[in-house]
Amino acid sequence: MSALTIFTDTEATQPVWHSTEAEAIREKLQAKNVRFERWQADRDLGENPDAETVINAYQHAIDRLVAEKGYQSWDVISMRADNPQKDALRGKFLNEHTHGEDEVRFFVEGAGLFCLHLDGSVYQILCEKNDLISVPAGTPHWFDMGSSPHFTAIRIFDNQEGWVARFTGDSIADAYPRLP
């Protein structure tokens, strides 16, 4: 179940707000210019769909975002617990960083935890199947895929280079809850 938990950026053990209600999550995030939506496929994806099948099922929603925001490219990423690079990738994503473009992710299956460091607070958004999140350019954040990752997501980019991180050097992410 999708969830939003908000902490202060000085107290990582006691949340100040929590909800699993999609509309409440959307409203809290919208107040910080973070987009949160729920999408539905326009067809059954079957078992283990390939990237083309995934994109085709959500092309209608991607086209809407492209028309609105001018995004230039998209792809599909999958991560599984048997990936030999999972620990190195998890470690990299757990470091607070920013991007020069919006970080847009739509979860086709599985889950991941986006953590945003905004205005003296840490917003932890557990994104699951059918969740779209768009983290605005320049927002300090980190991502946790867990020790046994399992997700497929559509990534949507402003530029052809795709995902380019600028690490902040802040160790704040080390203090906050992670996925098991």
SENUVEX-264364 format. One record per residue (C-alpha): x, y, z. Coordinates in steps of 0.05 Angstrom, whole numbers, plus 5000, padded with zeros to 4 digits. Each point is the difference from the previous one (the first is absolute). Example, Ala and Ser with C-alpha at 12.3 -4.5 7.8 and 13.67 -1.06 7.14 Angstrom:
% residues 2
[[5246; 4910; 5156]] [[5027; 5069; 4987]] 
***
This chain:
% residues 180
[[5000; 5000; 5000]] [[5027; 5069; 4981]] [[5018; 5043; 5060]] [[5028; 5068; 5018]] [[5037; 5011; 5065]] [[5028; 5068; 5019]] [[5056; 5011; 5050]] [[5037; 5063; 5020]] [[5071; 5001; 4972]] [[5027; 4998; 5072]] [[4958; 4942; 5028]] [[5001; 4936; 4960]] [[4963; 4955; 5050]] [[4935; 5037; 5012]] [[4956; 5015; 4939]] [[4959; 5064; 5002]] [[4949; 4976; 4948]] [[4982; 4935; 4965]] [[4946; 4977; 4951]] [[4985; 4943; 4953]] [[4943; 5038; 4966]] [[5019; 5017; 4928]] [[4962; 5067; 5000]] [[5032; 5023; 5066]] [[5068; 4980; 4973]] [[4988; 5038; 4935]] [[4978; 5063; 5038]] [[5060; 5000; 5047]] [[5048; 4990; 4943]] [[4966; 5049; 4953]] [[5011; 5054; 5053]] [[5075; 4987; 4989]] [[4993; 4999; 4924]] [[5010; 4924; 4998]] [[4953; 4964; 4953]] [[4967; 4936; 5025]] [[4949; 4963; 4957]] [[4971; 4931; 4991]] [[5000; 4971; 4929]] [[4967; 4939; 4971]] [[5022; 4959; 4941]] [[4954; 4998; 4940]] [[5010; 4925; 4992]] [[5021; 4938; 5038]] [[5076; 4995; 5003]] [[5004; 4926; 5014]] [[5059; 4967; 5036]] [[5069; 5031; 4992]] [[4983; 5051; 4946]] [[5057; 5027; 4958]] [[5016; 5074; 4996]] [[4961; 5011; 4936]] [[4937; 4969; 5030]] [[5006; 5043; 5062]] [[5010; 5065; 4960]] [[4942; 4983; 4954]] [[4953; 4988; 5059]] [[5015; 5069; 5029]] [[5014; 5040; 4936]] [[4935; 5039; 5009]] [[5023; 5026; 5068]] [[5072; 5012; 4976]] [[4973; 5040; 4941]] [[4960; 5044; 5048]] [[5063; 5015; 5041]] [[5041; 5013; 4938]] [[4948; 5049; 4974]] [[4997; 5036; 5067]] [[5073; 5000; 5021]] [[5040; 4990; 4935]] [[5036; 4937; 5023]] [[5045; 4972; 4945]] [[5012; 4926; 5016]] [[4978; 4942; 5043]] [[5021; 4929; 5014]] [[4985; 4941; 5045]] [[5044; 4977; 5057]] [[4992; 4935; 5040]] [[5038; 4980; 5061]] [[4997; 4932; 5034]] [[5031; 4970; 5062]] [[5045; 4955; 4957]] [[5034; 5059; 4966]] [[5075; 4994; 5016]] [[5007; 5076; 5003]] [[4940; 5012; 5046]] [[5042; 5018; 5062]] [[5044; 5049; 4963]] [[4940; 5033; 4966]] [[4962; 5004; 5065]] [[5059; 5033; 5034]] [[5007; 5051; 4944]] [[4926; 5018; 5000]] [[5000; 5007; 5077]] [[5046; 5060; 4996]] [[4964; 5066; 5000]] [[5003; 5032; 4931]] [[4965; 5048; 4953]] [[4987; 5001; 4925]] [[4998; 5056; 4949]] [[4934; 4972; 4975]] [[4936; 4971; 5031]] [[5008; 4928; 5023]] [[4937; 4967; 4975]] [[4986; 4927; 5018]] [[4938; 4958; 4990]] [[4998; 4933; 5036]] [[4971; 4945; 4956]] [[5012; 4948; 5054]] [[5036; 4994; 5066]] [[5021; 5058; 5045]] [[5053; 5051; 5017]] [[5009; 5054; 5052]] [[5013; 5072; 4978]] [[5025; 5046; 5055]] [[4998; 5075; 4988]] [[5037; 5051; 5042]] [[4955; 5061; 4997]] [[4995; 5063; 5043]] [[5024; 4969; 5065]] [[4963; 4934; 4990]] [[5011; 4932; 4970]] [[4942; 4972; 4959]] [[5003; 4925; 4992]] [[4955; 4976; 4944]] [[4990; 4926; 4993]] [[4982; 4992; 4927]] [[4967; 4936; 4978]] [[4965; 4972; 4938]] [[4962; 5054; 4962]] [[5035; 5059; 5035]] [[5032; 5056; 4961]] [[5046; 5049; 5035]] [[5035; 5060; 4970]] [[5055; 5030; 5044]] [[5014; 5072; 4976]] [[5069; 5017; 4973]] [[5048; 5023; 5054]] [[4963; 4963; 5057]] [[5049; 4965; 5048]] [[4977; 4927; 5006]] [[5020; 4927; 5003]] [[4968; 4935; 4979]] [[4998; 4933; 5036]] [[4983; 4937; 4960]] [[5010; 4955; 5061]] [[5049; 4942; 5011]] [[4958; 4953; 4956]] [[4976; 5048; 4946]] [[4941; 4982; 4956]] [[4972; 5054; 4955]] [[4988; 5020; 4928]] [[4993; 5074; 4986]] [[4993; 5047; 4942]] [[5051; 5056; 5003]] [[4983; 5065; 4963]] [[5054; 5051; 4984]] [[5007; 5074; 4980]] [[5063; 4985; 4960]] [[5032; 4945; 4960]] [[5055; 4988; 5051]] [[4951; 4972; 5050]] [[5017; 4991; 5073]] [[5057; 5046; 5022]] [[5010; 5009; 5075]] [[5035; 5056; 5038]] [[5017; 4973; 5069]] [[4993; 5050; 5057]] [[5050; 4967; 5048]] [[4948; 5005; 5056]] [[4994; 4935; 5041]] [[4928; 5014; 5021]] [[4974; 4937; 4965]] [[5039; 4956; 5049]] [[4955; 5021; 5058]] [[4931; 4985; 4970]] [[4962; 4934; 4995]] [[5014; 4957; 4939]] [[4964; 4943; 4966]] [[5017; 4932; 5028]] 
***
